Amino acid sequence: MNFGDIVTVDLGVPVGSEAGFIRPGVIVTADAFLRFRPTTVFVVPLTSTQRRFPSHVEITADERNRLATTSWACVEQMRAVALERCTPTGGNVGAAVSFQLLDIVSMITGMP
């Protein structure tokens, strides 16, 4: 598993406006940390519903990411999940989308 990989993730039953259920997500744990084989990773869930939130990143379906349809990464919904909840799909969002995700994580957390 690498930063930017698309996984199918089981987020369980949502509470309130949380993302939930089984859906695609993007791994946003740094590759340097993944080398230590953590038991949890950070995942940004995807949705097929466009909501025009400033914290959402559009990901157009293509051969590289292997998504079935255009999706939006809901960065404000990022969470740590156990690796057992993640199934790799073989897709990756690529550098451009990865940098957009990191920019929004920085904005949300107030980190430079």
C-alpha angles and dihedrals in degrees: 000000000000139000109283096023118142114232135176104241131192105218094175126221111340124233116213111327096344120132109251150165124045113325142136119279140177122240108233099174109119117256090233089061094042089062087071089061098236120200091225132042135190114251131187109209120227129221132192090214117094111219101164093232114160088232093059124094120202116230115192112213113251142148093273098055095032093215116155094218141010107285140185123229108225098211093177087063095057112140144166114256134178114259088239088069092058129080116186116234098191092244129119130191095222133227100296095055091040091058091048090053092050091049091055093045087054091049094049095046096039091236119144 
